[in-house]
Amino acid sequence: MKQLSPRMLVNRFSQKWRLTGVDGLTTMKMKSATVLLDLTQSEEDLWKAVHSKNRWSVRKARKKGVTFHEGGDHDECYDLYRKMCAINLVAPIPRHILFQLGRLFTAKLDGQVVAFSVIVEDQAKKRAVHEINASDYETRETQANSLLYWEFIRAYQDRGFQEIDLGGIDLHAEFNEGPDRFKKRWGGQVSAREHDVGILHYAWWRYLRHHRSLRVMKMQVQMLGQSVRRLSGRP
């Protein structure tokens, strides 16, 4: 007998209930949102609109020697991406698809990729969408991701783009709100819309969000313990 994953079971039950005509009992309203940044303003105004925390992070990354590049080694980037997916309990996009989605930007430290983003471009509308991002958790203190964001924002402004979508945020977040807060601090406008979602799908999504947050917190505690042991001279 074929073994079904929890996600497959959720899909099967949800589909079955909808077919039996009780769809109203299995769906709920949910808001999704994204952060839109207006690139028609001057670079000076863009920088002023950035939260002081993110401006500090960009300056720190430069002092640490982090550099910004268009393009980069796909193998390095994909290794970084797979590690991030494992931490966040999500399935990685296949390598041959990932780098065909859009333009690749990277942040490097001592020649090694420590963060990257893939951005989809709509040349007709002069609009860019930030699709994929991954950064090295072990070098997070360098703030490489902040430099990466600021520099690709500048790059698209220089290219004459009118708007960049920094990606979705979770309006229902209760744990691990850091990534959403990080996006909102770039000075963009939060654009929200409402749509229907299956209750079972929602429950599964909430479970993953909670479990993923606990896993990240556990990693942070472990890394803090390692730092304390190094400072105290213990193995």
C-alpha positions as CSV (number, residue, x, y, z in Angstrom):
1,M,0.0,0.0,0.0
2,K,1.3,3.4,-0.9
3,Q,2.4,5.5,2.0
4,L,0.7,9.0,2.1
5,S,2.5,12.0,3.4
6,P,0.5,14.4,5.8
7,R,0.3,16.9,2.9
8,M,-1.2,14.3,0.5
9,L,-3.7,13.3,3.1
10,V,-4.8,16.9,3.6
11,N,-5.2,17.4,-0.1
12,R,-7.3,14.2,-0.5
13,F,-9.6,15.0,2.4
14,S,-10.1,18.6,1.3
15,Q,-10.8,17.5,-2.3
16,K,-13.3,14.8,-1.1
17,W,-15.2,17.2,1.1
18,R,-15.5,19.8,-1.7
19,L,-16.9,17.1,-4.0
20,T,-19.6,16.2,-1.5
21,G,-20.9,19.8,-1.4
22,V,-19.8,21.0,2.0
23,D,-17.3,23.5,0.6
24,G,-18.5,26.2,2.9
25,L,-17.4,24.2,5.9
26,T,-13.9,23.6,4.6
27,T,-12.9,27.0,3.4
28,M,-12.1,30.3,5.1
29,K,-11.1,33.8,4.2
30,M,-7.4,34.5,4.4
31,K,-5.4,37.6,3.6
32,S,-2.1,37.5,1.7
33,A,0.2,40.5,1.3
34,T,3.3,41.7,-0.4
35,V,5.6,44.7,-0.1
36,L,5.7,47.0,-3.1
37,L,8.6,49.6,-3.4
38,D,8.2,52.6,-5.7
39,L,11.4,53.1,-7.7
40,T,10.4,56.3,-9.4
41,Q,11.6,58.3,-6.4
42,S,15.2,59.4,-6.1
43,E,17.9,57.2,-4.6
44,E,18.2,59.7,-1.7
45,D,14.5,59.5,-1.0
46,L,14.7,55.7,-1.2
47,W,17.5,55.6,1.3
48,K,15.7,58.0,3.7
49,A,12.6,55.7,3.6
50,V,14.6,52.7,4.7
51,H,14.3,51.9,8.4
52,S,17.4,52.9,10.5
53,K,18.0,49.2,11.4
54,N,18.3,48.2,7.8
55,R,20.5,51.2,7.0
56,W,22.8,50.2,9.8
57,S,22.9,46.6,8.5
58,V,23.9,47.8,5.0
59,R,26.8,49.9,6.5
60,K,27.9,47.0,8.6
61,A,28.0,44.6,5.7
62,R,30.2,47.0,3.8
63,K,32.6,47.3,6.7
64,K,32.7,43.5,7.0
65,G,33.9,43.3,3.4
66,V,30.7,42.0,1.8
67,T,30.4,42.7,-1.9
68,F,27.5,42.7,-4.3
69,H,27.5,41.0,-7.7
70,E,25.2,40.3,-10.6
71,G,25.3,36.6,-11.4
72,G,27.3,34.0,-9.5
73,D,28.2,30.3,-9.2
74,H,25.0,28.2,-9.5
75,D,26.4,25.3,-7.5
76,E,27.3,27.5,-4.6
77,C,23.9,29.2,-4.7
78,Y,22.0,26.0,-4.9
79,D,23.9,24.5,-1.9
80,L,23.0,27.5,0.1
81,Y,19.4,27.3,-1.1
82,R,19.0,23.6,-0.2
83,K,20.3,24.3,3.4
84,M,17.7,27.1,3.8
85,C,14.9,24.8,2.5
86,A,15.9,22.1,5.0
87,I,15.8,24.6,7.9
88,N,12.4,25.9,6.8
89,L,10.9,22.5,6.0
90,V,10.1,23.3,2.4
91,A,10.8,21.4,-0.8
92,P,13.5,23.0,-2.9
93,I,12.8,24.1,-6.5
94,P,14.8,21.9,-8.9
95,R,18.1,23.4,-9.8
96,H,17.4,23.5,-13.6
97,I,14.3,25.6,-12.9
98,L,15.5,27.8,-10.1
99,F,18.1,29.8,-12.2
100,Q,15.8,30.1,-15.2
101,L,13.2,32.0,-13.1
102,G,14.9,35.3,-13.4
103,R,18.1,37.4,-12.9
104,L,20.6,36.2,-10.2
105,F,22.2,38.6,-7.7
106,T,24.7,37.5,-5.1
107,A,26.5,38.8,-2.0
108,K,30.0,37.5,-1.4
109,L,32.3,37.4,1.6
110,D,36.0,36.5,0.9
111,G,34.9,35.3,-2.5
112,Q,32.2,32.9,-1.2
113,V,28.5,33.4,-1.9
114,V,26.8,34.1,1.5
115,A,23.4,35.3,0.1
116,F,21.6,35.4,-3.2
117,S,18.3,36.5,-4.8
118,V,16.5,35.5,-8.0
119,I,14.4,38.3,-9.4
120,V,11.7,38.0,-12.1
121,E,11.5,40.9,-14.5
122,D,8.5,42.3,-16.5
123,Q,10.2,44.5,-19.0
124,A,6.9,45.7,-20.5
125,K,5.6,47.0,-17.2
126,K,9.1,47.9,-15.9
127,R,8.3,45.8,-12.8
128,A,10.5,43.4,-10.9
129,V,9.4,40.6,-8.5
130,H,11.7,39.3,-5.8
131,E,11.1,35.5,-6.2
132,I,13.8,33.6,-4.3
133,N,16.2,34.5,-1.5
134,A,18.7,32.5,0.6
135,S,21.4,33.5,2.9
136,D,24.1,31.7,5.0
137,Y,22.9,31.4,8.6
138,E,26.4,31.0,9.9
139,T,27.5,34.3,8.6
140,R,24.3,36.2,9.4
141,E,26.2,38.7,11.6
142,T,27.8,40.2,8.5
143,Q,24.4,41.4,7.4
144,A,25.1,40.3,3.9
145,N,21.4,40.0,3.0
146,S,20.8,43.6,3.8
147,L,23.5,44.8,1.4
148,L,22.1,42.4,-1.2
149,Y,18.6,43.9,-0.9
150,W,19.8,47.5,-1.0
151,E,22.0,47.0,-4.0
152,F,19.5,45.1,-6.2
153,I,17.0,47.8,-5.3
154,R,19.5,50.4,-6.6
155,A,20.2,48.2,-9.6
156,Y,16.6,48.2,-10.7
157,Q,16.2,51.9,-10.2
158,D,19.2,52.4,-12.4
159,R,17.6,50.2,-15.0
160,G,14.6,52.4,-15.1
161,F,12.2,50.0,-13.4
162,Q,9.2,51.7,-11.8
163,E,8.4,49.2,-9.0
164,I,9.8,46.2,-7.2
165,D,7.8,43.6,-5.3
166,L,9.9,42.4,-2.4
167,G,7.8,39.3,-1.9
168,G,5.0,38.0,0.2
169,I,4.7,38.5,4.0
170,D,2.6,36.6,6.5
171,L,-0.2,38.8,8.0
172,H,-1.0,36.0,10.4
173,A,2.5,35.5,11.8
174,E,2.9,34.7,15.5
175,F,6.3,33.2,15.4
176,N,9.5,34.1,13.6
177,E,8.2,37.4,12.3
178,G,11.8,38.5,11.5
179,P,11.7,37.9,7.7
180,D,8.4,39.9,7.3
181,R,9.6,42.7,9.4
182,F,12.9,42.8,7.4
183,K,10.9,43.3,4.1
184,K,8.7,46.0,5.5
185,R,11.7,48.0,6.7
186,W,12.7,48.9,3.2
187,G,10.1,51.6,3.0
188,G,7.6,49.9,0.7
189,Q,3.8,49.8,0.9
190,V,2.1,46.7,2.1
191,S,-0.5,45.5,-0.5
192,A,-3.0,42.9,0.8
193,R,-5.8,40.9,-0.8
194,E,-8.3,38.4,0.5
195,H,-8.9,34.9,-0.9
196,D,-10.4,31.6,0.0
197,V,-8.3,28.8,1.4
198,G,-9.2,25.3,2.6
199,I,-9.3,24.9,6.4
200,L,-7.2,21.8,6.3
201,H,-4.7,23.5,4.1
202,Y,-4.6,26.4,6.5
203,A,-4.1,24.1,9.5
204,W,-1.3,22.3,7.8
205,W,0.4,25.6,6.8
206,R,0.1,26.9,10.4
207,Y,1.6,23.7,11.7
208,L,4.6,24.1,9.4
209,R,5.0,27.7,10.4
210,H,5.0,26.8,14.0
211,H,7.3,23.8,13.7
212,R,9.7,25.7,11.4
213,S,9.9,28.6,13.9
214,L,10.7,26.2,16.7
215,R,13.4,24.6,14.6
216,V,15.0,27.9,13.8
217,M,14.9,28.9,17.5
218,K,16.6,25.6,18.4
219,M,19.4,26.3,15.9
220,Q,19.9,29.8,17.3
221,V,20.2,28.3,20.9
222,Q,22.7,25.7,19.6
223,M,24.9,28.3,17.8
224,L,24.8,30.6,20.9
225,G,26.0,27.6,23.0
226,Q,28.9,27.0,20.6
227,S,29.9,30.7,20.7
228,V,29.9,30.6,24.5
229,R,32.0,27.5,24.6
230,R,34.5,29.0,22.2
231,L,34.8,32.2,24.3
232,S,35.3,30.1,27.5
233,G,37.9,27.9,25.9
234,R,35.8,24.8,26.3
235,P,35.6,22.1,23.5
